[in-house]
Amino acid sequence: MTDAIGMGRIRPLMLPRYSPLGQTDNFSRNPDKLSYAYLLTPSSTEAKACLTRDFLARRMREYGRLRDEIEDLRAEVGDAR
């Protein structure tokens, strides 16, 4: 059984890691464009999926902790949202 996670929840979590700022500039100036290519094999795809899953799990834990902290701070100041 897999847990379905909507893109609306994933996208904000991934933005800091995959921000394109600076990335496209490096690519466009590099004369060796082939160095950006990588081989997709079953094991490399599995490894990349594992890294992505671990990253998302860490970010979702961080998000939960921040959400709880914000809730506690709001309760402390009496802001009922």
DSSP file (Angstrom, degrees, kcal/mol; ACC not computed):
  #  RESIDUE AA STRUCTURE BP1 BP2  ACC     N-H-->O    O-->H-N    N-H-->O    O-->H-N    TCO  KAPPA ALPHA  PHI   PSI    X-CA   Y-CA   Z-CA
    1    1 A M              0   0    0      0, 0.0     2,-0.4     0, 0.0     0, 0.0   0.000 360.0 360.0 360.0 133.4    0.0    0.0    0.0
    2    2 A T        -     0   0    0      0, 0.0     2,-0.6     0, 0.0     0, 0.0  -0.840 360.0-124.3-110.1 148.8    1.3    3.4   -0.9
    3    3 A D        -     0   0    0     -2,-0.4     2,-0.5     2,-0.0     0, 0.0  -0.796  25.1-135.2 -89.3 125.7    0.5    6.7    0.7
    4    4 A A        -     0   0    0     -2,-0.6     2,-0.5     0, 0.0    -1,-0.0  -0.698  22.2-173.1 -83.8 127.4   -0.8    9.2   -1.8
    5    5 A I        -     0   0    0     -2,-0.5     2,-0.1     4,-0.0     5,-0.0  -0.987  20.7-128.8-122.4 123.8    0.8   12.7   -1.3
    6    6 A G    >>  -     0   0    0     -2,-0.5     4,-1.5     1,-0.1     3,-1.3  -0.361  15.2-123.7 -71.9 149.5   -0.6   15.5   -3.4
    7    7 A M  H 3> S+     0   0    0      1,-0.3     4,-2.8     2,-0.2    -1,-0.1   0.787 109.7  67.7 -62.5 -27.2    1.7   17.8   -5.4
    8    8 A G  H 34 S+     0   0    0      1,-0.2    -1,-0.3     2,-0.2    -2,-0.0   0.805 106.6  40.1 -62.6 -28.4    0.3   20.7   -3.5
    9    9 A R  H <> S+     0   0    0     -3,-1.3     4,-0.5     2,-0.1    -1,-0.2   0.785 118.9  45.6 -87.8 -30.5    1.9   19.4   -0.3
   10   10 A I  H >X S+     0   0    0     -4,-1.5     4,-1.5     2,-0.1     3,-0.7   0.904  99.7  65.5 -80.9 -42.7    5.2   18.3   -2.0
   11   11 A R  H >X S+     0   0    0     -4,-2.8     4,-1.4     1,-0.3     3,-0.5   0.879 101.4  47.2 -53.9 -48.9    6.0   21.3   -4.1
   12   12 A P  H 34 S+     0   0    0      0, 0.0    -1,-0.3     0, 0.0    -2,-0.1   0.834 111.0  54.4 -63.7 -28.2    6.6   23.8   -1.3
   13   13 A L  H << S+     0   0    0     -3,-0.7     4,-0.3    -4,-0.5    -2,-0.2   0.810 111.8  43.5 -72.2 -28.7    8.8   21.3    0.5
   14   14 A M  H <X S+     0   0    0     -4,-1.5     4,-2.3    -3,-0.5     3,-0.5   0.660  89.3  87.2 -91.9 -17.7   11.0   20.8   -2.5
   15   15 A L  T  < S+     0   0    0     -4,-1.4     4,-0.2     1,-0.2    -1,-0.2   0.885  86.3  51.5 -55.1 -46.1   11.5   24.4   -3.6
   16   16 A P  T >4 S+     0   0    0      0, 0.0     3,-0.6     0, 0.0    -1,-0.2   0.890 115.1  43.1 -60.9 -35.6   14.5   25.2   -1.4
   17   17 A R  T 34 S+     0   0    0     -3,-0.5    -2,-0.2    -4,-0.3    -3,-0.1   0.878 121.8  36.8 -77.4 -36.6   16.4   22.1   -2.6
   18   18 A Y  T 3< S+     0   0    0     -4,-2.3    -1,-0.2     2,-0.0    -3,-0.1  -0.059  75.9 149.5-109.9  32.9   15.6   22.4   -6.3
   19   19 A S    <   -     0   0    0     -3,-0.6     4,-0.2    -4,-0.2    -4,-0.0  -0.498  40.9-146.7 -66.8 128.8   15.6   26.2   -6.7
   20   20 A P    >>  +     0   0    0      0, 0.0     4,-1.3     0, 0.0     3,-1.0   0.537  57.3 124.3 -77.3  -4.3   16.7   26.9  -10.3
   21   21 A L  T 34 S-     0   0    0      1,-0.3    -2,-0.1     2,-0.2     0, 0.0  -0.376  88.3  -0.6 -61.1 123.0   18.6   30.1   -9.3
   22   22 A G  T 3> S+     0   0    0     -2,-0.2     4,-1.7     1,-0.1    -1,-0.3   0.049 113.8  90.2  88.5 -26.9   22.1   29.8  -10.5
   23   23 A Q  H <> S+     0   0    0     -3,-1.0     4,-1.9    -4,-0.2    -2,-0.2   0.941  88.1  43.4 -70.3 -47.6   21.6   26.4  -12.0
   24   24 A T  H  X S+     0   0    0     -4,-1.3     4,-2.6     1,-0.2    -1,-0.2   0.846 111.0  56.5 -68.7 -32.2   20.6   27.4  -15.5
   25   25 A D  H  > S+     0   0    0     -5,-0.3     4,-1.5     2,-0.2    -1,-0.2   0.919 107.2  48.2 -64.9 -43.0   23.3   30.0  -15.6
   26   26 A N  H  X S+     0   0    0     -4,-1.7     4,-1.2     1,-0.2    -2,-0.2   0.917 113.1  48.6 -62.1 -43.3   26.0   27.4  -14.9
   27   27 A F  H  < S+     0   0    0     -4,-1.9     3,-0.4     1,-0.2    -2,-0.2   0.926 109.6  50.5 -63.7 -45.3   24.6   25.1  -17.5
   28   28 A S  H  < S+     0   0    0     -4,-2.6    -1,-0.2     1,-0.2    -2,-0.2   0.800 114.1  44.8 -67.6 -27.3   24.4   27.8  -20.2
   29   29 A R  H  < S+     0   0    0     -4,-1.5    -1,-0.2    -5,-0.2    -2,-0.2   0.666  91.0  95.6 -88.8 -16.6   28.0   28.9  -19.7
   30   30 A N     <  -     0   0    0     -4,-1.2     3,-0.1    -3,-0.4    -4,-0.0  -0.622  59.2-158.9 -79.8 123.0   29.5   25.4  -19.5
   31   31 A P  S    S+     0   0    0      0, 0.0     2,-1.1     0, 0.0     3,-0.2   0.727  84.1  69.7 -72.4 -19.0   30.9   24.3  -22.9
   32   32 A D    >   +     0   0    0      1,-0.2     3,-1.3     2,-0.1     4,-0.2  -0.633  56.2 162.5 -99.9  75.5   30.7   20.6  -21.8
   33   33 A K  G >   +     0   0    0     -2,-1.1     3,-1.7     1,-0.3     4,-0.3   0.784  68.1  69.1 -64.3 -27.9   26.9   20.1  -21.7
   34   34 A L  G >  S+     0   0    0      1,-0.3     3,-1.5    -3,-0.2    -1,-0.3   0.752  83.6  71.3 -64.6 -23.2   27.3   16.3  -21.8
   35   35 A S  G <  S+     0   0    0     -3,-1.3    -1,-0.3     1,-0.3    -2,-0.2   0.695  91.2  60.4 -67.2 -16.2   28.8   16.4  -18.3
   36   36 A Y  G <  S+     0   0    0     -3,-1.7    -1,-0.3    -4,-0.2    -2,-0.2   0.588  87.4  95.3 -84.4 -10.8   25.2   17.2  -17.0
   37   37 A A    <   -     0   0    0     -3,-1.5     2,-0.3    -4,-0.3    -3,-0.0  -0.465  54.4-171.7 -79.1 151.6   23.9   14.0  -18.4
   38   38 A Y        -     0   0    0     -2,-0.1     2,-0.5     2,-0.0    -2,-0.0  -0.988  25.7-110.5-143.0 153.6   23.5   10.9  -16.2
   39   39 A L        -     0   0    0     -2,-0.3     2,-0.8     1,-0.0     5,-0.0  -0.685  23.1-144.8 -88.3 127.1   22.6    7.3  -17.0
   40   40 A L        +     0   0    0     -2,-0.5     3,-0.0     4,-0.1    -1,-0.0  -0.827  30.9 161.7 -93.7 113.0   19.3    6.0  -15.7
   41   41 A T     >  -     0   0    0     -2,-0.8     4,-2.8     1,-0.1     5,-0.3  -0.796  53.8-103.2-119.1 165.8   19.5    2.4  -14.6
   42   42 A P  H  > S+     0   0    0      0, 0.0     4,-2.1     0, 0.0     5,-0.1   0.906 123.4  46.4 -56.8 -40.3   17.2    0.5  -12.4
   43   43 A S  H  > S+     0   0    0      2,-0.2     4,-2.4     1,-0.2     5,-0.1   0.885 113.3  47.7 -72.3 -36.2   19.6    0.8   -9.5
   44   44 A S  H  > S+     0   0    0      2,-0.2     4,-2.4     1,-0.2    -1,-0.2   0.881 112.3  50.0 -71.5 -35.0   20.2    4.5  -10.0
   45   45 A T  H  X S+     0   0    0     -4,-2.8     4,-2.3     2,-0.2    -2,-0.2   0.911 112.1  47.9 -65.6 -41.8   16.5    5.2  -10.3
   46   46 A E  H  X S+     0   0    0     -4,-2.1     4,-2.2    -5,-0.3    -2,-0.2   0.908 112.1  49.4 -64.8 -42.0   15.9    3.2   -7.1
   47   47 A A  H  X S+     0   0    0     -4,-2.4     4,-2.4     2,-0.2    -2,-0.2   0.912 111.8  48.4 -64.0 -42.5   18.7    5.1   -5.3
   48   48 A K  H  X S+     0   0    0     -4,-2.4     4,-2.4     1,-0.2    -2,-0.2   0.899 111.4  50.3 -65.4 -40.5   17.3    8.5   -6.5
   49   49 A A  H  X S+     0   0    0     -4,-2.3     4,-2.6     2,-0.2    -1,-0.2   0.889 110.2  50.5 -63.5 -39.2   13.8    7.5   -5.4
   50   50 A C  H  X S+     0   0    0     -4,-2.2     4,-2.5     2,-0.2    -2,-0.2   0.919 111.1  47.9 -65.3 -44.1   15.1    6.5   -2.0
   51   51 A L  H  X S+     0   0    0     -4,-2.4     4,-2.5     2,-0.2    -2,-0.2   0.912 113.4  48.0 -61.9 -42.7   16.9    9.8   -1.6
   52   52 A T  H  X S+     0   0    0     -4,-2.4     4,-2.7     2,-0.2    -2,-0.2   0.914 111.4  50.0 -65.4 -43.0   13.8   11.7   -2.6
   53   53 A R  H  X S+     0   0    0     -4,-2.6     4,-2.2     2,-0.2    -2,-0.2   0.918 112.8  46.8 -61.4 -44.1   11.6    9.7   -0.2
   54   54 A D  H  X S+     0   0    0     -4,-2.5     4,-2.4     2,-0.2    -2,-0.2   0.905 112.0  50.8 -64.6 -41.3   14.1   10.4    2.7
   55   55 A F  H  X S+     0   0    0     -4,-2.5     4,-2.6     1,-0.2    -2,-0.2   0.936 111.4  47.5 -61.2 -47.2   14.3   14.0    1.8
   56   56 A L  H  X S+     0   0    0     -4,-2.7     4,-2.6     1,-0.2    -1,-0.2   0.887 110.4  52.5 -63.0 -38.6   10.5   14.4    1.7
   57   57 A A  H  X S+     0   0    0     -4,-2.2     4,-2.1    -5,-0.2    -1,-0.2   0.926 111.2  46.9 -63.1 -43.9   10.2   12.5    5.0
   58   58 A R  H  X S+     0   0    0     -4,-2.4     4,-2.4     1,-0.2    -2,-0.2   0.929 113.7  47.9 -61.9 -45.3   12.7   14.9    6.7
   59   59 A R  H  X S+     0   0    0     -4,-2.6     4,-2.7     1,-0.2    -2,-0.2   0.880 111.1  50.3 -65.6 -37.8   10.9   18.0    5.2
   60   60 A M  H  X S+     0   0    0     -4,-2.6     4,-2.3     2,-0.2    -1,-0.2   0.870 110.6  49.5 -69.8 -35.3    7.5   16.8    6.3
   61   61 A R  H  X S+     0   0    0     -4,-2.1     4,-2.4     2,-0.2    -2,-0.2   0.925 112.5  48.2 -64.5 -43.7    8.8   16.1    9.9
   62   62 A E  H  X S+     0   0    0     -4,-2.4     4,-2.6     1,-0.2    -2,-0.2   0.919 111.0  50.7 -61.3 -44.3   10.3   19.6    9.9
   63   63 A Y  H  X S+     0   0    0     -4,-2.7     4,-2.8     1,-0.2    -1,-0.2   0.913 110.0  50.3 -60.3 -43.6    7.0   21.0    8.6
   64   64 A G  H  X S+     0   0    0     -4,-2.3     4,-2.4     2,-0.2    -2,-0.2   0.909 110.8  48.7 -62.0 -43.0    5.1   19.2   11.4
   65   65 A R  H  X S+     0   0    0     -4,-2.4     4,-2.4     2,-0.2    -2,-0.2   0.923 113.8  46.2 -64.0 -43.0    7.4   20.6   14.1
   66   66 A L  H  X S+     0   0    0     -4,-2.6     4,-2.7     2,-0.2     5,-0.2   0.909 111.5  51.6 -65.4 -41.7    7.1   24.1   12.7
   67   67 A R  H  X S+     0   0    0     -4,-2.8     4,-2.3     1,-0.2    -2,-0.2   0.919 112.0  47.1 -60.3 -43.9    3.4   23.9   12.4
   68   68 A D  H  X S+     0   0    0     -4,-2.4     4,-2.5     2,-0.2    -2,-0.2   0.901 112.0  50.0 -64.8 -40.7    3.2   22.7   16.1
   69   69 A E  H  X S+     0   0    0     -4,-2.4     4,-2.5     2,-0.2    -2,-0.2   0.910 111.0  48.8 -64.8 -42.0    5.5   25.5   17.2
   70   70 A I  H  X S+     0   0    0     -4,-2.7     4,-2.5     2,-0.2    -1,-0.2   0.909 111.0  50.9 -63.2 -41.6    3.4   28.1   15.4
   71   71 A E  H  X S+     0   0    0     -4,-2.3     4,-2.2    -5,-0.2    -2,-0.2   0.914 111.1  48.2 -61.7 -43.1    0.3   26.6   17.0
   72   72 A D  H  X S+     0   0    0     -4,-2.5     4,-2.0     2,-0.2    -2,-0.2   0.910 112.0  48.9 -63.8 -42.7    1.8   26.8   20.4
   73   73 A L  H  X S+     0   0    0     -4,-2.5     4,-1.8     2,-0.2    -2,-0.2   0.893 110.7  50.4 -66.0 -39.2    3.0   30.4   19.9
   74   74 A R  H  X>S+     0   0    0     -4,-2.5     5,-2.5     1,-0.2     4,-0.9   0.911 110.7  49.2 -64.0 -41.3   -0.5   31.4   18.7
   75   75 A A  H  <5S+     0   0    0     -4,-2.2     3,-0.2     1,-0.2    -1,-0.2   0.871 108.7  54.9 -63.9 -36.2   -2.0   29.8   21.8
   76   76 A E  H  <5S+     0   0    0     -4,-2.0    -1,-0.2     1,-0.2    -2,-0.2   0.874 114.3  38.1 -65.9 -38.1    0.5   31.6   23.9
   77   77 A V  H  <5S-     0   0    0     -4,-1.8    -1,-0.2    -5,-0.1    -2,-0.2   0.493 115.7-112.9 -93.2  -3.7   -0.5   35.1   22.5
   78   78 A G  T  <5 +     0   0    0     -4,-0.9     2,-0.8     1,-0.2    -3,-0.2   0.720  62.5 150.3  83.8  21.9   -4.2   34.2   22.3
   79   79 A D      < -     0   0    0     -5,-2.5     2,-0.9    -6,-0.2    -1,-0.2  -0.797  30.3-160.5 -90.1 110.0   -4.5   34.3   18.6
   80   80 A A              0   0    0     -2,-0.8    -5,-0.0     1,-0.2    -1,-0.0  -0.793 360.0 360.0 -97.3 100.4   -7.3   31.8   17.7
   81   81 A R              0   0    0     -2,-0.9    -1,-0.2   -10,-0.1   -10,-0.0   0.327 360.0 360.0-117.3 360.0   -7.0   30.8   14.1
